[in-house]
Amino acid sequence: MDFKGSEPVVGPRSEDALPETATAAVKVVVVGGFGVGKTTLVGSVSEIRPLTTEETMTQAGVGVDDTVGVERKSATTVAMDFGRISLNDELVLYLFGTPGQQRFWFLWNGLFDGALGAVVLVDTRRLEVSFDVIGRLEERGVPFLVAINSFPDAPRHPIEELRTALDLPASVPIVQCDARDRASSRDALIALMRYLHSLAASREVS
């Protein structure tokens, strides 16, 4: 730490440095409806101090934001979340979490530039908030995986029942995930990478 006048100048933390063995970096977007756990997932799995843009919810959002089922939520992402995780010595993922409310969806355009794939977080208590999110990904042609966030009071449904409810083709993976748990969140990201690898391999064969 250096000092200029009375203001400390803090350099990058050693734990934030990119591993020297890293040879490949992939941009992944974490999407989902309002309050499904995107900020939680990025924060739990990131090996660096995550960047968040959460702001306190105010009366200005009443009647605009759909808070049904998440009435206790007091903060919301207004731009993006950002984190990083090394899946192995060579592969690094840069994670960008999107805002959930539709009034902030115009920010998606920049966040999706250069993204290889996406994780769609889903809350089974409010499946309807995922419909438009999935539709936008399909319109953009972005490969994605669906991760069912394990909220304690969320109903459990068979995977194929959820696939039908979300109108997903058989090729789209659906996994269980606890966004609060680093290992569980990491497993979801690994599943996405395997899916993207299989898509790339099938294109090469065809």
C-alpha atoms as a printed R data frame, in Angstrom:
    type eleno elety resid chain resno       x       y       z
1   ATOM     1    CA   MET     A     1   0.000   0.000   0.000
2   ATOM     2    CA   ASP     A     2   1.331   3.410  -0.969
3   ATOM     3    CA   PHE     A     3   0.213   6.764   0.365
4   ATOM     4    CA   LYS     A     4  -0.261   9.985  -1.550
5   ATOM     5    CA   GLY     A     5  -1.085  12.720   0.888
6   ATOM     6    CA   SER     A     6  -3.663  11.353   3.297
7   ATOM     7    CA   GLU     A     7  -5.344   9.017   0.802
8   ATOM     8    CA   PRO     A     8  -4.124   5.383   0.697
9   ATOM     9    CA   VAL     A     9  -3.594   3.862  -2.749
10  ATOM    10    CA   VAL     A    10  -4.398   0.153  -2.629
11  ATOM    11    CA   GLY     A    11  -2.975  -2.177  -5.290
12  ATOM    12    CA   PRO     A    12  -4.578  -5.386  -6.531
13  ATOM    13    CA   ARG     A    13  -4.859  -8.168  -3.974
14  ATOM    14    CA   SER     A    14  -2.567 -11.142  -4.602
15  ATOM    15    CA   GLU     A    15  -5.538 -13.523  -4.445
16  ATOM    16    CA   ASP     A    16  -7.197 -11.618  -7.315
17  ATOM    17    CA   ALA     A    17  -4.300 -12.216  -9.695
18  ATOM    18    CA   LEU     A    18  -5.074 -14.439 -12.685
19  ATOM    19    CA   PRO     A    19  -3.352 -17.839 -12.352
20  ATOM    20    CA   GLU     A    20  -0.167 -17.949 -14.429
21  ATOM    21    CA   THR     A    21  -1.186 -21.338 -15.837
22  ATOM    22    CA   ALA     A    22  -4.436 -19.997 -17.338
23  ATOM    23    CA   THR     A    23  -4.530 -20.406 -21.119
24  ATOM    24    CA   ALA     A    24  -8.248 -20.025 -21.901
25  ATOM    25    CA   ALA     A    25 -10.894 -17.598 -20.655
26  ATOM    26    CA   VAL     A    26 -14.628 -17.951 -21.249
27  ATOM    27    CA   LYS     A    27 -17.378 -15.412 -20.651
28  ATOM    28    CA   VAL     A    28 -20.525 -16.879 -19.077
29  ATOM    29    CA   VAL     A    29 -23.715 -14.988 -18.268
30  ATOM    30    CA   VAL     A    30 -25.902 -15.861 -15.266
31  ATOM    31    CA   VAL     A    31 -29.512 -14.931 -15.987
32  ATOM    32    CA   GLY     A    32 -32.937 -15.396 -14.465
33  ATOM    33    CA   GLY     A    33 -35.980 -13.592 -13.219
34  ATOM    34    CA   PHE     A    34 -36.086 -11.186 -10.310
35  ATOM    35    CA   GLY     A    35 -34.949 -12.706  -7.012
36  ATOM    36    CA   VAL     A    36 -33.911 -16.164  -8.261
37  ATOM    37    CA   GLY     A    37 -30.389 -15.988  -6.777
38  ATOM    38    CA   LYS     A    38 -28.070 -14.694  -9.505
39  ATOM    39    CA   THR     A    39 -26.083 -12.379  -7.217
40  ATOM    40    CA   THR     A    40 -25.872 -15.143  -4.626
41  ATOM    41    CA   LEU     A    41 -24.474 -17.642  -7.150
42  ATOM    42    CA   VAL     A    42 -21.835 -15.270  -8.512
43  ATOM    43    CA   GLY     A    43 -20.798 -14.298  -4.999
44  ATOM    44    CA   SER     A    44 -20.638 -17.859  -3.671
45  ATOM    45    CA   VAL     A    45 -18.529 -19.272  -6.494
46  ATOM    46    CA   SER     A    46 -16.208 -16.345  -7.308
47  ATOM    47    CA   GLU     A    47 -12.567 -16.746  -6.334
48  ATOM    48    CA   ILE     A    48 -12.130 -12.979  -6.358
49  ATOM    49    CA   ARG     A    49 -14.064 -10.374  -4.462
50  ATOM    50    CA   PRO     A    50 -17.237 -10.151  -6.567
51  ATOM    51    CA   LEU     A    51 -18.419  -6.883  -8.036
52  ATOM    52    CA   THR     A    52 -22.082  -6.203  -7.329
53  ATOM    53    CA   THR     A    53 -24.329  -3.299  -8.245
54  ATOM    54    CA   GLU     A    54 -27.105  -3.905  -5.749
55  ATOM    55    CA   GLU     A    55 -29.174  -0.930  -4.665
56  ATOM    56    CA   THR     A    56 -31.849  -0.660  -2.007
57  ATOM    57    CA   MET     A    57 -35.341  -1.086  -3.392
58  ATOM    58    CA   THR     A    58 -37.506   2.005  -2.959
59  ATOM    59    CA   GLN     A    59 -41.106   3.086  -3.388
60  ATOM    60    CA   ALA     A    60 -40.252   4.036  -6.977
61  ATOM    61    CA   GLY     A    61 -40.343   0.357  -7.897
62  ATOM    62    CA   VAL     A    62 -43.817  -0.265  -6.473
63  ATOM    63    CA   GLY     A    63 -46.176  -1.205  -9.273
64  ATOM    64    CA   VAL     A    64 -43.222  -1.600 -11.678
65  ATOM    65    CA   ASP     A    65 -41.252  -4.529 -10.253
66  ATOM    66    CA   ASP     A    66 -43.004  -7.863  -9.742
67  ATOM    67    CA   THR     A    67 -42.139  -8.793  -6.156
68  ATOM    68    CA   VAL     A    68 -44.728 -11.545  -5.722
69  ATOM    69    CA   GLY     A    69 -43.029 -14.386  -3.874
70  ATOM    70    CA   VAL     A    70 -39.986 -12.275  -2.940
71  ATOM    71    CA   GLU     A    71 -41.627  -9.642  -0.795
72  ATOM    72    CA   ARG     A    72 -38.752  -9.717   1.727
73  ATOM    73    CA   LYS     A    73 -36.163  -8.806  -0.894
74  ATOM    74    CA   SER     A    74 -34.764  -5.373  -0.037
75  ATOM    75    CA   ALA     A    75 -32.023  -4.901  -2.665
76  ATOM    76    CA   THR     A    76 -31.778  -5.445  -6.388
77  ATOM    77    CA   THR     A    77 -29.091  -5.578  -9.076
78  ATOM    78    CA   VAL     A    78 -29.299  -2.496 -11.286
79  ATOM    79    CA   ALA     A    79 -26.421  -3.147 -13.697
80  ATOM    80    CA   MET     A    80 -24.555  -6.426 -13.286
81  ATOM    81    CA   ASP     A    81 -22.669  -8.779 -10.986
82  ATOM    82    CA   PHE     A    82 -19.148  -9.888 -11.863
83  ATOM    83    CA   GLY     A    83 -16.958 -12.720 -10.612
84  ATOM    84    CA   ARG     A    84 -14.265 -15.133 -11.735
85  ATOM    85    CA   ILE     A    85 -13.622 -18.823 -11.172
86  ATOM    86    CA   SER     A    86 -10.836 -21.132 -12.358
87  ATOM    87    CA   LEU     A    87 -12.337 -24.504 -13.225
88  ATOM    88    CA   ASN     A    88  -8.869 -25.987 -13.539
89  ATOM    89    CA   ASP     A    89  -5.278 -24.780 -13.970
90  ATOM    90    CA   GLU     A    90  -5.945 -23.652 -17.548
91  ATOM    91    CA   LEU     A    91  -9.644 -22.690 -17.875
92  ATOM    92    CA   VAL     A    92 -11.002 -19.504 -16.304
93  ATOM    93    CA   LEU     A    93 -14.637 -18.398 -16.403
94  ATOM    94    CA   TYR     A    94 -15.648 -14.753 -16.175
95  ATOM    95    CA   LEU     A    95 -19.173 -14.580 -14.755
96  ATOM    96    CA   PHE     A    96 -21.587 -11.753 -15.518
97  ATOM    97    CA   GLY     A    97 -24.870 -11.715 -13.612
98  ATOM    98    CA   THR     A    98 -27.720  -9.817 -15.265
99  ATOM    99    CA   PRO     A    99 -30.376  -7.681 -13.569
100 ATOM   100    CA   GLY     A   100 -33.668  -9.503 -13.121
101 ATOM   101    CA   GLN     A   101 -36.278  -6.781 -13.559
102 ATOM   102    CA   GLN     A   102 -37.479  -6.214 -17.090
103 ATOM   103    CA   ARG     A   103 -36.915  -2.454 -16.804
104 ATOM   104    CA   PHE     A   104 -33.155  -3.185 -16.721
105 ATOM   105    CA   TRP     A   105 -33.117  -5.725 -19.530
106 ATOM   106    CA   PHE     A   106 -31.776  -3.162 -22.007
107 ATOM   107    CA   LEU     A   107 -28.409  -3.780 -20.295
108 ATOM   108    CA   TRP     A   108 -28.413  -7.367 -21.552
109 ATOM   109    CA   ASN     A   109 -27.182  -6.295 -24.995
110 ATOM   110    CA   GLY     A   110 -23.721  -5.376 -23.740
111 ATOM   111    CA   LEU     A   111 -23.503  -8.159 -21.173
112 ATOM   112    CA   PHE     A   112 -24.086 -10.840 -23.805
113 ATOM   113    CA   ASP     A   113 -21.412  -9.605 -26.214
114 ATOM   114    CA   GLY     A   114 -18.799 -12.340 -26.459
115 ATOM   115    CA   ALA     A   115 -20.609 -14.719 -24.087
116 ATOM   116    CA   LEU     A   116 -20.117 -18.396 -24.902
117 ATOM   117    CA   GLY     A   117 -23.118 -19.590 -22.909
118 ATOM   118    CA   ALA     A   118 -25.485 -18.905 -20.038
119 ATOM   119    CA   VAL     A   119 -26.801 -20.397 -16.822
120 ATOM   120    CA   VAL     A   120 -30.521 -19.770 -16.296
121 ATOM   121    CA   LEU     A   121 -31.373 -19.844 -12.590
122 ATOM   122    CA   VAL     A   122 -34.951 -20.948 -11.900
123 ATOM   123    CA   ASP     A   123 -37.112 -20.740  -8.787
124 ATOM   124    CA   THR     A   124 -39.781 -23.492  -8.902
125 ATOM   125    CA   ARG     A   125 -42.071 -21.336  -6.743
126 ATOM   126    CA   ARG     A   126 -42.214 -18.786  -9.568
127 ATOM   127    CA   LEU     A   127 -41.572 -20.601 -12.840
128 ATOM   128    CA   GLU     A   128 -43.384 -17.889 -14.783
129 ATOM   129    CA   VAL     A   129 -40.571 -15.351 -14.212
130 ATOM   130    CA   SER     A   130 -38.282 -17.606 -16.262
131 ATOM   131    CA   PHE     A   131 -40.387 -17.797 -19.428
132 ATOM   132    CA   ASP     A   132 -39.350 -14.460 -20.951
133 ATOM   133    CA   VAL     A   133 -35.722 -14.964 -19.908
134 ATOM   134    CA   ILE     A   134 -35.513 -18.302 -21.714
135 ATOM   135    CA   GLY     A   135 -37.324 -16.848 -24.721
136 ATOM   136    CA   ARG     A   136 -34.777 -14.044 -25.039
137 ATOM   137    CA   LEU     A   137 -31.889 -16.502 -24.914
138 ATOM   138    CA   GLU     A   138 -33.485 -18.635 -27.605
139 ATOM   139    CA   GLU     A   139 -34.005 -15.555 -29.780
140 ATOM   140    CA   ARG     A   140 -30.340 -14.642 -29.381
141 ATOM   141    CA   GLY     A   141 -29.189 -18.187 -30.108
142 ATOM   142    CA   VAL     A   142 -27.194 -18.324 -26.859
143 ATOM   143    CA   PRO     A   143 -26.640 -21.904 -25.609
144 ATOM   144    CA   PHE     A   144 -27.831 -22.272 -22.031
145 ATOM   145    CA   LEU     A   145 -28.314 -24.660 -19.154
146 ATOM   146    CA   VAL     A   146 -31.141 -24.444 -16.617
147 ATOM   147    CA   ALA     A   147 -30.163 -24.627 -12.936
148 ATOM   148    CA   ILE     A   148 -32.992 -25.185 -10.459
149 ATOM   149    CA   ASN     A   149 -32.094 -23.156  -7.373
150 ATOM   150    CA   SER     A   150 -32.802 -25.165  -4.217
151 ATOM   151    CA   PHE     A   151 -34.775 -22.722  -2.091
152 ATOM   152    CA   PRO     A   152 -35.706 -24.407   1.233
153 ATOM   153    CA   ASP     A   153 -39.457 -23.962   0.754
154 ATOM   154    CA   ALA     A   154 -39.522 -24.544  -3.016
155 ATOM   155    CA   PRO     A   155 -41.624 -27.456  -4.303
156 ATOM   156    CA   ARG     A   156 -39.736 -30.405  -5.783
157 ATOM   157    CA   HIS     A   157 -40.730 -31.529  -9.263
158 ATOM   158    CA   PRO     A   158 -39.369 -34.265 -11.528
159 ATOM   159    CA   ILE     A   159 -36.917 -32.892 -14.087
160 ATOM   160    CA   GLU     A   160 -39.059 -33.917 -17.048
161 ATOM   161    CA   GLU     A   161 -42.075 -32.193 -15.516
162 ATOM   162    CA   LEU     A   162 -40.053 -28.988 -15.239
163 ATOM   163    CA   ARG     A   163 -38.797 -29.445 -18.810
164 ATOM   164    CA   THR     A   164 -42.393 -29.572 -20.027
165 ATOM   165    CA   ALA     A   165 -43.431 -26.570 -17.933
166 ATOM   166    CA   LEU     A   166 -40.504 -24.515 -19.281
167 ATOM   167    CA   ASP     A   167 -41.053 -25.815 -22.833
168 ATOM   168    CA   LEU     A   168 -37.429 -26.892 -23.178
169 ATOM   169    CA   PRO     A   169 -36.100 -29.307 -25.808
170 ATOM   170    CA   ALA     A   170 -34.556 -32.554 -24.581
171 ATOM   171    CA   SER     A   171 -31.084 -31.291 -25.523
172 ATOM   172    CA   VAL     A   172 -31.044 -28.490 -22.922
173 ATOM   173    CA   PRO     A   173 -29.529 -29.727 -19.627
174 ATOM   174    CA   ILE     A   174 -31.411 -29.178 -16.362
175 ATOM   175    CA   VAL     A   175 -29.471 -29.492 -13.095
176 ATOM   176    CA   GLN     A   176 -30.167 -28.933  -9.415
177 ATOM   177    CA   CYS     A   177 -28.182 -26.143  -7.779
178 ATOM   178    CA   ASP     A   178 -27.895 -24.439  -4.409
179 ATOM   179    CA   ALA     A   179 -26.716 -20.930  -5.315
180 ATOM   180    CA   ARG     A   180 -25.494 -20.406  -1.738
181 ATOM   181    CA   ASP     A   181 -23.065 -23.312  -1.980
182 ATOM   182    CA   ARG     A   182 -19.759 -22.867  -3.805
183 ATOM   183    CA   ALA     A   183 -19.393 -26.527  -4.788
184 ATOM   184    CA   SER     A   184 -22.961 -26.779  -6.053
185 ATOM   185    CA   SER     A   185 -22.651 -23.572  -8.083
186 ATOM   186    CA   ARG     A   186 -19.316 -24.746  -9.482
187 ATOM   187    CA   ASP     A   187 -20.902 -28.052 -10.527
188 ATOM   188    CA   ALA     A   188 -23.557 -26.156 -12.489
189 ATOM   189    CA   LEU     A   189 -20.865 -24.191 -14.325
190 ATOM   190    CA   ILE     A   190 -18.937 -27.384 -15.084
191 ATOM   191    CA   ALA     A   191 -22.140 -28.909 -16.488
192 ATOM   192    CA   LEU     A   192 -22.520 -25.861 -18.744
193 ATOM   193    CA   MET     A   193 -18.947 -26.231 -20.006
194 ATOM   194    CA   ARG     A   194 -19.551 -29.911 -20.791
195 ATOM   195    CA   TYR     A   195 -22.711 -28.977 -22.673
196 ATOM   196    CA   LEU     A   196 -20.914 -26.299 -24.679
197 ATOM   197    CA   HIS     A   197 -18.119 -28.768 -25.463
198 ATOM   198    CA   SER     A   198 -20.644 -31.322 -26.718
199 ATOM   199    CA   LEU     A   199 -22.276 -28.702 -28.941
200 ATOM   200    CA   ALA     A   200 -18.899 -27.748 -30.406
201 ATOM   201    CA   ALA     A   201 -18.036 -31.400 -31.001
202 ATOM   202    CA   SER     A   202 -21.345 -32.052 -32.783
203 ATOM   203    CA   ARG     A   203 -20.761 -29.073 -35.083
204 ATOM   204    CA   GLU     A   204 -17.338 -30.423 -36.021
205 ATOM   205    CA   VAL     A   205 -18.828 -33.827 -36.885
206 ATOM   206    CA   SER     A   206 -21.590 -32.294 -38.996
